[in-house]
């Protein structure tokens, strides 16, 4: 028998270097996607119908564990100047909330784990009502508070508070409801560390919530989120798998780079993954499915993700500072690639996963600034997650105003993939079937769906081809289909 493929971990650590479960892992399968034979066909222009759903947003986590940060008013201007439309706070600081008034920036505030906040909110509806009045209602509508995070990584940071978490969330929601702020105005959630999942986490389809959490906390939490129309929140850091297992997890897979190979396949489902973040998201989706919360019941947003631009990890022993090829694991180049790929992907609307092709994804990059009071010193990665230095200069180049397809190796110029009418309906239908089978989102062209009309093979093929092209980061060769498609640089219309 051939040797077993290497085994690796989807998420060997929880956020910011804190030790998490070392998962029992499945197989990593490297394979190339099949290609159609090359057929040369004449290319004719074709204007077709495309439709889009509600846009996801990419924001930042505004941490303030530092003594050298700019004042909140300056930070508000910095956010606006850089096109950052969404901010997650780790508290409800009055100066920050006041500075964000009339900016249009969406804000997630937090009822922190620290002190007796969460315990009091769980035990006392009156406490929850007072907290919401002072920290949410007092700033609306000038400050656009759209969510309250009740605690942060409570399962890891404060396991003693587990029985109180969902009651606290329920009381905060009831307080918002009493003030007319619940529903679509302000959502309530609680960010989870990735170690809420039990072993194994790979393949993604095998992931389940930990036995000590699944029925005790996760089921009632998901029921609450479904009932209130809110979302499950997870903090996910793909860089840990690459940092701790560089021989098994490729840099491109961890960074979400636009490369056609290698790819990773879930052997149970056949789903193809090119992004470790997508594998992590689908692991959470599979755990939700196992509890009966399938597609369309509760959404999943990423409330923290990011990549350190320098340093080493002191909180987790044995994390190498160099990859097998001698390149640094924690570097400006890697941080820029990860966060730029993420920004471009969300801005392009390419937020689905193999298991949830229609999923949206609000995501918050950690963090806005390098924070000098974190970790063990200036060479600790904990101090090097920022997009900006405290003097408000960029650590590396990025652009929240990007308006093109998802990035990586493809062109930064916006482009779309359309069907070539000269290929004929039979060839277009075969290519359409291939695209749908290989990860394109084809739900919109089903009978009665939003993009079913016009009901023609070329229109449906263009929808599928463009979805496949964008999901593959506009990679060279992703808009070919044996000559049945071609790239255009002006967005098609009917």
C-alpha positions as CSV (number, residue, x, y, z in Angstrom):
1,X,0.0,0.0,0.0
2,X,1.2,3.6,-0.6
3,X,2.2,5.6,2.4
4,X,-0.5,7.7,4.1
5,X,-0.8,11.3,3.0
6,X,0.5,13.8,5.6
7,X,-1.9,14.8,8.4
8,X,-2.4,18.3,9.6
9,X,-4.5,20.5,11.8
10,X,-7.1,23.1,10.7
11,X,-6.6,25.2,13.8
12,X,-4.0,24.0,16.3
13,X,-4.3,27.2,18.3
14,X,-7.0,29.6,19.3
15,X,-6.7,33.3,18.8
16,X,-3.5,35.3,19.5
17,X,-1.3,32.3,20.3
18,X,-3.4,31.0,23.1
19,X,-3.1,27.2,23.2
20,X,-6.0,25.4,21.8
21,X,-6.9,21.7,21.2
22,X,-4.5,19.7,19.0
23,X,-7.0,18.2,16.6
24,X,-6.9,14.7,15.2
25,X,-6.7,15.4,11.6
26,X,-7.7,13.9,8.3
27,X,-6.0,13.7,5.0
28,X,-4.4,16.4,2.9
29,X,-4.9,15.5,-0.8
30,X,-3.1,17.4,-3.4
31,X,-4.7,17.2,-6.8
32,X,-5.2,19.3,-10.0
33,X,-8.7,20.1,-11.2
34,X,-9.5,18.3,-14.5
35,X,-9.5,20.5,-17.6
36,X,-11.6,20.4,-20.8
37,X,-9.7,19.6,-24.0
38,X,-8.6,22.7,-25.8
39,X,-11.0,23.7,-28.6
40,X,-10.5,26.9,-30.6
41,X,-13.8,28.8,-31.2
42,X,-14.5,32.2,-32.6
43,X,-15.3,34.7,-29.8
44,X,-18.3,36.9,-30.2
45,X,-19.4,39.7,-27.8
46,X,-22.3,38.8,-25.6
47,X,-24.1,41.0,-23.1
48,X,-25.9,39.0,-20.5
49,X,-27.7,39.3,-17.2
50,X,-25.9,39.1,-13.9
51,X,-27.4,39.5,-10.4
52,X,-25.8,40.0,-7.0
53,X,-26.9,39.5,-3.5
54,X,-26.5,41.7,-0.4
55,X,-22.8,42.7,0.1
56,X,-20.7,41.5,2.9
57,X,-18.4,43.9,4.6
58,X,-14.8,43.8,5.9
59,X,-14.0,45.8,9.0
60,X,-11.3,46.0,11.7
61,X,-10.9,45.2,15.3
62,X,-10.1,48.4,17.3
63,X,-8.0,47.1,20.2
64,X,-6.5,49.6,22.6
65,X,-4.1,47.6,24.8
66,X,-1.4,50.3,24.3
67,X,-0.2,53.6,25.8
68,X,0.7,55.3,22.5
69,X,-2.4,55.3,20.4
70,X,-3.9,58.3,18.7
71,X,-7.0,59.9,20.2
72,X,-10.4,58.5,19.1
73,X,-11.3,61.5,17.0
74,X,-8.1,61.1,15.0
75,X,-8.8,57.4,14.6
76,X,-12.3,58.1,13.3
77,X,-10.8,60.3,10.6
78,X,-8.2,57.6,9.8
79,X,-11.0,55.0,9.4
80,X,-13.0,57.3,7.0
81,X,-9.9,58.2,5.0
82,X,-9.1,54.5,4.4
83,X,-12.6,53.4,3.5
84,X,-13.1,51.3,6.6
85,X,-16.8,51.0,7.1
86,X,-17.1,48.6,10.1
87,X,-15.3,48.5,13.5
88,X,-15.4,45.9,16.3
89,X,-14.7,47.2,19.8
90,X,-13.8,45.1,22.8
91,X,-15.8,47.3,25.2
92,X,-18.1,50.3,24.9
93,X,-15.8,53.1,25.6
94,X,-17.7,56.4,25.6
95,X,-14.9,58.5,23.9
96,X,-14.7,56.0,21.0
97,X,-18.4,55.7,20.6
98,X,-18.8,59.5,20.6
99,X,-15.9,59.9,18.0
100,X,-17.7,57.5,15.6
101,X,-20.9,59.5,15.6
102,X,-22.1,60.7,12.2
103,X,-19.4,58.8,10.4
104,X,-21.7,56.1,9.0
105,X,-19.3,53.5,10.3
106,X,-21.0,50.4,11.7
107,X,-19.9,49.5,15.2
108,X,-19.9,46.3,17.2
109,X,-19.7,47.0,20.9
110,X,-18.9,44.5,23.7
111,X,-20.2,43.6,27.1
112,X,-16.8,42.3,28.4
113,X,-16.0,39.1,30.2
114,X,-14.0,41.1,32.8
115,X,-15.5,42.0,36.1
116,X,-19.0,41.0,36.9
117,X,-20.5,42.3,33.6
118,X,-21.5,39.0,32.1
119,X,-22.6,37.4,35.4
120,X,-24.7,40.5,36.3
121,X,-26.3,40.6,32.8
122,X,-27.3,36.9,33.1
123,X,-28.7,37.3,36.6
124,X,-30.5,40.6,36.3
125,X,-32.6,41.9,33.4
126,X,-32.5,45.3,35.1
127,X,-28.7,45.3,34.9
128,X,-28.9,44.4,31.2
129,X,-31.4,47.1,30.5
130,X,-29.3,49.7,32.3
131,X,-26.2,48.6,30.4
132,X,-28.0,48.8,27.0
133,X,-29.4,52.2,27.8
134,X,-25.9,53.6,28.8
135,X,-23.8,51.8,26.1
136,X,-26.1,51.4,23.1
137,X,-29.2,53.5,23.2
138,X,-27.4,56.6,24.4
139,X,-25.4,56.7,21.2
140,X,-28.0,55.7,18.6
141,X,-28.7,56.8,15.9
142,X,-25.7,59.1,15.5
143,X,-23.3,56.2,16.2
144,X,-24.3,53.3,14.1
145,X,-24.2,50.5,16.6
146,X,-25.3,47.4,14.8
147,X,-24.3,44.5,17.2
148,X,-23.4,43.7,20.8
149,X,-20.8,41.0,21.5
150,X,-21.6,39.4,24.8
151,X,-18.2,38.3,26.1
152,X,-15.3,37.1,23.9
153,X,-14.1,33.6,23.6
154,X,-15.8,32.8,26.9
155,X,-15.3,29.0,26.4
156,X,-11.6,29.6,26.5
157,X,-11.1,32.7,28.6
158,X,-13.8,32.3,31.3
159,X,-15.1,28.7,31.3
160,X,-16.6,29.4,34.7
161,X,-19.1,31.7,32.9
162,X,-20.5,29.0,30.5
163,X,-23.8,28.6,32.3
164,X,-24.4,32.3,32.2
165,X,-23.5,33.1,28.6
166,X,-26.7,32.4,26.8
167,X,-28.9,33.9,29.6
168,X,-26.8,37.0,29.4
169,X,-27.3,37.2,25.6
170,X,-31.0,36.7,26.1
171,X,-31.3,39.5,28.7
172,X,-29.3,41.9,26.5
173,X,-31.6,41.1,23.6
174,X,-34.7,41.6,25.8
175,X,-33.3,45.0,26.8
176,X,-32.8,46.0,23.2
177,X,-36.3,44.8,22.4
178,X,-37.8,46.8,25.3
179,X,-36.1,49.9,23.9
180,X,-37.2,49.2,20.3
181,X,-33.7,48.3,19.2
182,X,-33.9,44.6,18.6
183,X,-34.5,42.8,15.3
184,X,-32.7,44.4,12.3
185,X,-31.3,47.4,14.4
186,X,-28.9,45.7,16.8
187,X,-27.9,42.0,16.8
188,X,-26.6,40.1,19.8
189,X,-23.9,37.4,19.5
190,X,-20.8,36.0,21.3
191,X,-17.5,35.5,19.5
192,X,-16.1,32.0,19.8
193,X,-12.6,30.7,19.6
194,X,-12.0,28.0,17.0
195,X,-11.4,25.5,19.8
196,X,-15.1,25.3,20.4
197,X,-14.8,22.4,17.9
198,X,-13.8,18.9,19.0
199,X,-11.2,16.7,17.3
200,X,-11.1,16.1,14.4
201,X,-11.5,19.4,12.5
202,X,-10.3,18.0,9.2
203,X,-11.9,17.0,7.0
204,X,-14.2,20.0,7.6
205,X,-17.3,17.8,7.1
206,X,-16.3,15.7,10.2
207,X,-16.1,18.7,12.6
208,X,-18.4,18.7,15.6
209,X,-18.8,21.0,18.6
210,X,-17.0,19.7,21.8
211,X,-19.1,17.3,23.8
212,X,-19.0,19.5,26.9
213,X,-20.4,22.4,24.9
214,X,-22.7,21.0,22.2
215,X,-25.8,20.5,24.2
216,X,-25.0,22.6,27.2
217,X,-24.3,25.8,25.4
218,X,-24.1,25.6,21.6
219,X,-27.6,24.3,21.0
220,X,-29.3,26.9,23.1
221,X,-27.0,29.6,21.7
222,X,-27.9,28.6,18.1
223,X,-31.6,28.4,19.0
224,X,-31.3,32.0,20.4
225,X,-29.4,33.2,17.3
226,X,-32.0,31.7,14.9
227,X,-34.9,33.0,16.9
228,X,-33.5,36.6,17.0
229,X,-32.2,36.6,13.4
230,X,-28.6,37.0,14.6
231,X,-25.3,35.3,13.5
232,X,-22.8,32.9,15.0
233,X,-19.4,34.6,15.4
234,X,-16.0,32.9,15.3
235,X,-12.4,34.1,15.7
236,X,-10.3,32.2,13.1
237,X,-6.6,32.5,12.5
238,X,-5.3,30.2,9.6
239,X,-1.7,31.4,10.2
240,X,-1.4,29.1,13.2
241,X,-1.7,25.9,11.1
242,X,1.0,27.2,8.7
243,X,3.3,28.4,11.6
244,X,3.1,25.1,13.5
245,X,2.9,22.7,10.5
246,X,4.8,24.4,7.6
247,X,5.7,21.0,6.1
248,X,2.1,20.0,5.8
249,X,0.2,23.3,5.3
250,X,1.3,25.4,2.4
251,X,1.8,29.1,2.7
252,X,-0.5,29.7,-0.3
253,X,-3.3,27.6,1.4
254,X,-2.9,29.5,4.6
255,X,-2.7,32.9,3.0
256,X,-5.6,32.3,0.5
257,X,-3.3,33.0,-2.4
258,X,-4.6,32.7,-6.0
259,X,-2.9,29.5,-7.1
260,X,-4.7,26.6,-9.0
261,X,-2.6,24.0,-7.2
262,X,-2.2,22.6,-4.6
263,X,-5.8,22.1,-3.5
264,X,-7.1,20.3,-0.5
265,X,-10.1,17.9,-0.9
266,X,-12.5,16.8,1.8
267,X,-12.6,13.1,1.1
268,X,-16.0,12.7,2.6
269,X,-17.8,15.2,0.5
270,X,-15.4,15.7,-2.5
271,X,-15.4,19.5,-1.8
272,X,-12.3,21.3,-3.0
273,X,-10.6,23.9,-0.8
274,X,-8.0,26.4,-1.8
275,X,-8.3,28.5,1.4
276,X,-7.7,27.4,4.9
277,X,-10.1,30.0,6.2
278,X,-12.9,28.4,4.1
279,X,-12.0,25.0,5.5
280,X,-12.3,26.5,9.0
281,X,-15.6,28.2,8.2
282,X,-17.0,24.9,6.8
283,X,-15.8,23.0,9.9
284,X,-18.0,25.4,11.9
285,X,-20.9,25.0,9.3
286,X,-20.6,21.2,9.6
287,X,-20.8,21.4,13.4
288,X,-23.9,23.6,13.1
289,X,-25.4,21.1,10.6
290,X,-24.8,18.2,13.1
291,X,-27.0,20.1,15.6
292,X,-29.7,20.6,13.1
293,X,-28.9,24.2,12.1
294,X,-28.4,23.9,8.4
295,X,-28.1,26.4,5.6
296,X,-30.3,29.4,5.9
297,X,-30.9,29.0,9.7
298,X,-28.0,30.9,11.3
299,X,-25.3,32.8,9.4
300,X,-21.6,32.7,10.3
301,X,-19.4,35.8,10.6
302,X,-15.7,36.0,11.3
303,X,-15.2,38.5,14.2
304,X,-11.4,38.2,14.3
305,X,-8.8,37.1,11.7
306,X,-5.5,38.4,10.8
307,X,-1.7,37.8,10.4
308,X,1.2,39.2,12.4
309,X,3.7,41.2,10.3
310,X,6.7,40.4,12.5
311,X,7.9,38.8,15.7
312,X,7.7,35.3,17.2
313,X,5.3,33.6,19.5
314,X,6.2,33.4,23.2
315,X,2.9,32.1,24.4
316,X,3.1,28.9,22.4
317,X,6.4,27.0,22.7
318,X,7.9,25.5,19.6
319,X,6.4,27.8,17.0
320,X,9.1,28.3,14.4
321,X,10.0,31.7,13.1
322,X,11.1,30.3,9.7
323,X,9.4,28.1,7.2
324,X,11.1,25.0,5.7
325,X,12.4,27.1,2.8
326,X,14.1,29.5,5.3
327,X,11.6,32.3,4.7
328,X,10.1,34.0,7.8
329,X,6.7,32.8,8.9
330,X,5.8,36.1,10.4
331,X,6.5,38.8,7.9
332,X,5.2,41.9,6.3
333,X,4.8,40.0,3.0
334,X,2.7,37.3,4.5
335,X,0.6,39.7,6.5
336,X,0.0,41.9,3.5
337,X,-0.9,38.9,1.3
338,X,-3.4,37.4,3.8
339,X,-5.2,40.6,4.6
340,X,-5.2,41.9,1.1
341,X,-6.6,38.7,-0.2
342,X,-9.3,38.8,2.4
343,X,-10.2,42.4,1.7
344,X,-10.4,41.8,-2.1
345,X,-12.4,38.7,-1.7
346,X,-15.1,40.3,0.5
347,X,-15.2,43.4,-1.6
348,X,-15.7,41.2,-4.7
349,X,-18.6,39.4,-3.1
350,X,-16.8,36.1,-3.2
351,X,-17.8,35.0,0.3
352,X,-19.3,31.5,-0.2
353,X,-17.7,28.2,0.8
354,X,-17.9,24.8,-0.8
355,X,-20.4,23.7,1.9
356,X,-22.3,27.1,1.9
357,X,-22.0,28.6,-1.6
358,X,-24.5,31.3,-0.8
359,X,-22.9,32.3,2.5
360,X,-22.2,36.0,3.2
361,X,-19.3,36.9,5.5
362,X,-18.9,40.0,7.5
363,X,-15.3,39.8,8.7
364,X,-13.1,41.9,11.0
365,X,-9.4,42.1,10.6
366,X,-7.3,42.0,13.7
367,X,-6.1,44.6,14.3
368,X,-6.3,48.3,13.6
369,X,-3.0,49.2,15.4
370,X,0.1,47.5,16.7
371,X,-0.5,47.5,20.5
372,X,2.6,47.9,22.7
373,X,1.2,46.6,26.0
374,X,0.4,43.1,24.7
375,X,2.6,40.0,24.8
376,X,6.1,39.7,26.1
377,X,7.8,42.6,24.3
378,X,8.2,44.3,20.9
379,X,9.4,41.1,19.2
380,X,6.2,39.2,20.3
381,X,3.7,38.6,17.5
382,X,1.1,39.9,19.9
383,X,2.4,43.4,19.3
384,X,2.5,43.1,15.5
385,X,-1.0,42.4,14.2
386,X,-1.8,46.0,13.3
387,X,-2.6,47.5,9.9
388,X,-1.3,50.8,11.2
389,X,1.5,51.9,13.5
390,X,0.4,54.1,16.4
391,X,1.5,57.2,14.4
392,X,-1.2,56.2,11.9
393,X,1.2,55.2,9.0
394,X,0.5,51.9,7.3
395,X,2.6,48.9,8.3
396,X,2.2,47.7,4.7
397,X,0.1,48.7,1.7
398,X,-3.6,47.7,1.6
399,X,-6.8,49.1,0.1
400,X,-10.3,48.8,1.6
401,X,-11.6,50.7,-1.4
402,X,-10.7,47.9,-3.8
403,X,-13.5,47.3,-6.4
404,X,-12.3,44.3,-8.4
405,X,-12.4,40.6,-8.3
406,X,-10.8,38.5,-5.6
407,X,-7.1,38.9,-5.5
408,X,-3.9,36.9,-5.4
409,X,-2.2,36.1,-8.6
410,X,-4.9,37.5,-10.9
411,X,-5.0,40.9,-12.3
412,X,-6.1,43.8,-10.0
413,X,-8.3,45.1,-12.9
414,X,-12.0,44.2,-12.4
415,X,-13.0,41.5,-14.9
416,X,-15.9,39.1,-15.6
417,X,-16.2,35.7,-17.3
418,X,-19.0,35.4,-20.0
419,X,-20.2,32.7,-22.2
420,X,-19.1,32.5,-25.9
421,X,-22.3,32.1,-27.9
422,X,-20.3,30.7,-30.8
423,X,-19.7,27.6,-28.8
424,X,-23.3,26.5,-29.2
425,X,-25.9,25.4,-26.6
426,X,-24.6,21.8,-26.3
427,X,-21.0,22.8,-25.5
428,X,-22.2,25.6,-23.2
429,X,-24.4,23.3,-21.3
430,X,-21.6,20.8,-20.8
431,X,-19.3,23.6,-19.5
432,X,-22.2,24.9,-17.4
433,X,-22.6,21.5,-15.8
434,X,-18.9,21.3,-15.1
435,X,-18.7,24.8,-13.5
436,X,-21.6,24.0,-11.2
437,X,-20.1,20.6,-10.2
438,X,-16.7,22.3,-9.5
439,X,-17.8,24.9,-7.0
440,X,-19.6,27.6,-9.0
441,X,-22.7,29.0,-7.2
442,X,-25.5,27.9,-9.5
443,X,-28.4,28.2,-7.0
444,X,-29.4,31.6,-8.5
445,X,-30.2,30.0,-11.9
446,X,-32.5,27.3,-10.7
447,X,-36.1,27.6,-11.8
448,X,-37.8,30.4,-10.0
449,X,-34.6,31.8,-8.5
450,X,-33.5,35.4,-8.8
451,X,-31.2,34.9,-11.8
452,X,-33.3,32.3,-13.7
453,X,-34.4,34.9,-16.2
454,X,-33.4,35.2,-19.0
455,X,-34.0,31.4,-19.3
456,X,-31.3,30.8,-22.0
457,X,-28.3,28.5,-22.0
458,X,-25.8,31.4,-22.7
459,X,-27.3,33.5,-19.8
460,X,-27.2,30.6,-17.3
461,X,-23.7,29.6,-18.5
462,X,-22.4,33.2,-18.0
463,X,-23.8,33.2,-14.5
464,X,-22.0,29.9,-13.7
465,X,-18.8,30.7,-15.5
466,X,-18.4,34.1,-13.7
467,X,-19.1,32.5,-10.3
468,X,-16.4,29.9,-11.0
469,X,-14.0,32.6,-12.3
470,X,-14.4,34.9,-9.3
471,X,-14.3,32.0,-6.8
472,X,-11.0,30.9,-8.3
473,X,-9.6,34.5,-7.8
474,X,-9.7,35.3,-11.5
475,X,-6.8,32.9,-12.0
476,X,-5.4,32.4,-15.5
477,X,-7.3,29.6,-17.1
478,X,-10.3,29.9,-14.9
479,X,-12.3,31.5,-17.7
480,X,-11.8,29.2,-20.6
481,X,-14.0,26.1,-20.5
482,X,-12.5,24.7,-23.7
483,X,-13.2,28.0,-25.5
484,X,-16.8,28.3,-24.3
485,X,-16.0,31.5,-22.3
486,X,-13.9,34.6,-22.3
487,X,-13.0,37.5,-20.1
488,X,-14.4,41.0,-20.4
489,X,-13.4,44.1,-18.5
490,X,-16.7,45.9,-18.4
491,X,-19.4,44.5,-16.2
492,X,-22.0,42.8,-18.4
493,X,-25.6,43.9,-18.3
494,X,-28.8,42.7,-19.9
